[in-house]
Amino acid sequence: MIGYKIEAKGRLLIVLDTKKNFRKKGVQHNCQSQLLAALMMMGSVTLIPTVAHPQEDSACFMTDAYGQVIDLDNLCSGTSPGVFQAPIIRRAAGIPVIEVTFNGTRTFEMLLDTGASGTAITPQMAKALGVLPEGTVLVDTAAGRIRVFRGRVSSVSTGGIVANNLFVTIHPSLPLGLLGQDLFGNYDVTIRQDVVEFMPRRQ
């Protein structure tokens, strides 16, 4: 595997995989170009073609003057610190379907509904989770306003974001549950080709 050894100030050696455009959490980036651009700003950088030894856990890393390997995947991934990601499993009528975990134990495929104020589950999900009805509420649907049961769950999570002690509505006609803003209302949501990103909103 052909790579580059980049010798910068301070005897810092950077070893890059120049062949591999890698995919991390669903987003593809070129590790070489991003790191080279960053290192050029340091000045006095010399590029020496060499053979890059493969690293088992990372396609982007550096070794110091003592031969210690430091993982640089966070730098190469292009994902900003603090951004949470949920892979898109598929799309239903163009709407992303992602995996959502309830009560820390049960995971279901759900539609990401950015226009829904609350999370709605199917009767089958309610039965699997042991959700007991705690009254009814009126909700607006494409077919008009209907009355549905609601119940409580201990937690809802996806992609590393979590909301605790939530009320969910139980919709008898839904083929899939709907994940609403009661989970991600404090995040800016970006829907990409194969991943949904949640950026914490600045207060």
C-alpha positions as CSV (number, residue, x, y, z in Angstrom):
1,M,0.0,0.0,0.0
2,I,1.7,3.2,-1.2
3,G,1.5,6.3,1.1
4,Y,3.3,9.4,2.1
5,K,5.6,10.1,5.0
6,I,5.2,13.8,5.8
7,E,8.0,15.3,7.9
8,A,7.0,18.5,9.6
9,K,8.5,20.7,12.3
10,G,9.1,19.0,15.6
11,R,10.0,15.6,14.0
12,L,6.3,14.8,13.6
13,L,5.8,12.0,11.1
14,I,2.4,11.6,9.5
15,V,1.6,8.4,7.7
16,L,-1.4,8.5,5.3
17,D,-3.2,5.9,3.2
18,T,-3.2,7.6,-0.2
19,K,-5.3,4.9,-1.9
20,K,-8.2,4.5,0.4
21,N,-11.2,6.8,0.4
22,F,-12.9,5.6,3.5
23,R,-16.4,5.7,4.8
24,K,-17.1,6.5,8.5
25,K,-20.7,6.6,9.9
26,G,-22.1,6.8,6.4
27,V,-20.1,9.9,5.1
28,Q,-17.2,9.5,2.6
29,H,-14.1,11.6,2.8
30,N,-10.5,11.7,1.4
31,C,-8.2,11.5,4.4
32,Q,-5.1,12.5,2.4
33,S,-6.3,15.8,1.0
34,Q,-7.7,17.1,4.3
35,L,-4.6,16.3,6.3
36,L,-2.2,17.6,3.6
37,A,-4.1,20.9,3.5
38,A,-3.9,21.3,7.3
39,L,-0.2,20.4,7.4
40,M,0.8,22.7,4.6
41,M,-0.4,25.6,6.8
42,M,2.3,24.6,9.3
43,G,5.1,25.4,6.9
44,S,8.4,23.5,6.2
45,V,6.5,20.3,5.2
46,T,8.5,17.8,3.1
47,L,6.7,15.0,1.2
48,I,8.6,11.7,0.9
49,P,7.0,8.8,-1.0
50,T,7.1,5.7,1.2
51,V,5.2,2.5,2.0
52,A,2.5,3.1,4.5
53,H,2.1,0.3,7.0
54,P,-1.6,-0.6,7.3
55,Q,-3.2,0.2,10.7
56,E,-5.9,-2.2,11.8
57,D,-8.3,0.3,13.4
58,S,-7.9,3.4,11.4
59,A,-7.3,4.5,7.8
60,C,-5.9,7.9,9.0
61,F,-3.3,8.1,11.7
62,M,0.1,9.5,12.6
63,T,3.2,8.2,14.2
64,D,5.5,10.3,16.4
65,A,9.3,10.2,16.5
66,Y,9.1,7.3,19.0
67,G,6.9,5.1,16.7
68,Q,3.7,5.6,18.7
69,V,0.5,5.5,16.6
70,I,-2.1,8.2,17.1
71,D,-5.6,7.8,15.6
72,L,-6.7,10.8,13.5
73,D,-10.1,9.4,12.3
74,N,-11.9,12.3,14.0
75,L,-9.9,14.8,11.9
76,C,-10.4,12.9,8.6
77,S,-14.0,12.0,9.1
78,G,-15.2,15.6,8.4
79,T,-17.8,15.3,11.2
80,S,-17.7,18.2,13.6
81,P,-17.3,17.4,17.3
82,G,-20.7,17.1,19.1
83,V,-22.6,16.0,15.9
84,F,-24.6,12.9,16.4
85,Q,-25.4,10.6,13.5
86,A,-28.1,8.0,12.8
87,P,-27.7,5.8,9.7
88,I,-30.5,5.8,7.2
89,I,-31.6,2.2,6.7
90,R,-33.9,2.9,3.8
91,R,-36.5,5.4,2.7
92,A,-40.3,5.1,2.7
93,A,-42.0,7.5,0.2
94,G,-38.8,9.5,0.4
95,I,-38.8,9.8,4.2
96,P,-35.7,8.5,6.0
97,V,-36.2,5.3,8.1
98,I,-33.8,5.0,11.1
99,E,-33.4,2.7,14.1
100,V,-34.8,4.0,17.4
101,T,-34.3,2.4,20.8
102,F,-36.9,2.5,23.5
103,N,-36.2,2.0,27.2
104,G,-32.6,1.2,26.3
105,T,-33.5,-2.3,25.2
106,R,-35.9,-2.5,22.2
107,T,-35.0,-1.2,18.8
108,F,-37.5,-0.4,16.0
109,E,-37.4,1.1,12.5
110,M,-39.1,4.4,12.5
111,L,-39.8,7.3,10.1
112,L,-38.0,10.5,10.9
113,D,-40.8,13.0,10.9
114,T,-39.3,16.5,11.2
115,G,-42.8,18.0,11.1
116,A,-44.2,16.0,14.0
117,S,-44.2,17.6,17.5
118,G,-44.3,14.2,19.2
119,T,-43.4,10.6,18.7
120,A,-46.0,8.1,17.6
121,I,-45.8,4.3,17.9
122,T,-47.8,1.5,16.5
123,P,-50.0,-0.8,18.6
124,Q,-47.5,-3.6,17.9
125,M,-44.7,-1.5,19.3
126,A,-46.8,-0.5,22.3
127,K,-47.5,-4.2,23.1
128,A,-43.8,-5.1,22.7
129,L,-42.8,-2.3,25.0
130,G,-45.5,-2.9,27.5
131,V,-46.8,0.7,27.1
132,L,-50.1,1.1,29.0
133,P,-52.6,3.7,27.9
134,E,-52.8,6.8,30.1
135,G,-55.7,8.6,28.6
136,T,-56.4,9.9,25.1
137,V,-55.4,13.0,23.1
138,L,-56.5,14.6,19.8
139,V,-53.9,14.6,17.1
140,D,-53.9,16.0,13.6
141,T,-53.2,13.6,10.8
142,A,-53.4,13.7,7.0
143,A,-56.9,12.2,7.3
144,G,-58.0,14.9,9.8
145,R,-58.1,15.1,13.6
146,I,-58.5,11.9,15.5
147,R,-58.4,10.8,19.1
148,V,-55.7,8.2,20.1
149,F,-54.3,6.7,23.2
150,R,-51.1,7.9,24.7
151,G,-48.7,6.2,27.1
152,R,-45.3,6.7,28.6
153,V,-41.8,5.3,27.9
154,S,-38.7,5.5,30.0
155,S,-36.4,6.7,27.1
156,V,-36.1,7.2,23.4
157,S,-32.8,7.3,21.7
158,T,-31.1,7.3,18.3
159,G,-27.6,8.1,17.0
160,G,-26.4,8.9,20.5
161,I,-29.2,11.4,21.5
162,V,-31.6,10.5,24.3
163,A,-34.8,11.8,25.8
164,N,-36.2,10.4,29.0
165,N,-39.7,9.9,30.4
166,L,-41.6,10.8,27.2
167,F,-45.3,10.5,26.4
168,V,-45.9,8.7,23.1
169,T,-49.1,8.4,21.1
170,I,-50.4,5.1,19.9
171,H,-51.7,5.2,16.3
172,P,-53.7,2.2,15.2
173,S,-53.3,2.9,11.5
174,L,-49.6,3.6,11.3
175,P,-47.4,1.0,9.4
176,L,-44.3,2.4,11.0
177,G,-43.7,4.6,14.1
178,L,-43.0,8.3,13.7
179,L,-40.0,9.9,15.5
180,G,-40.9,13.5,16.4
181,Q,-39.4,16.6,17.8
182,D,-39.8,15.6,21.4
183,L,-36.5,13.8,20.9
184,F,-34.6,16.1,18.5
185,G,-36.3,19.4,19.0
186,N,-33.1,20.9,20.5
187,Y,-31.0,19.9,17.6
188,D,-30.5,21.1,14.0
189,V,-31.3,18.2,11.8
190,T,-29.4,17.6,8.5
191,I,-30.6,14.7,6.3
192,R,-27.9,13.4,4.1
193,Q,-27.8,10.6,1.5
194,D,-27.3,7.8,4.0
195,V,-27.2,9.4,7.4
196,V,-29.1,11.9,9.6
197,E,-27.0,14.3,11.6
198,F,-28.1,16.0,14.8
199,M,-26.2,19.2,15.8
200,P,-27.0,20.5,19.3
201,R,-28.6,23.9,18.9
202,R,-26.8,26.8,20.6
203,Q,-28.8,28.2,23.5
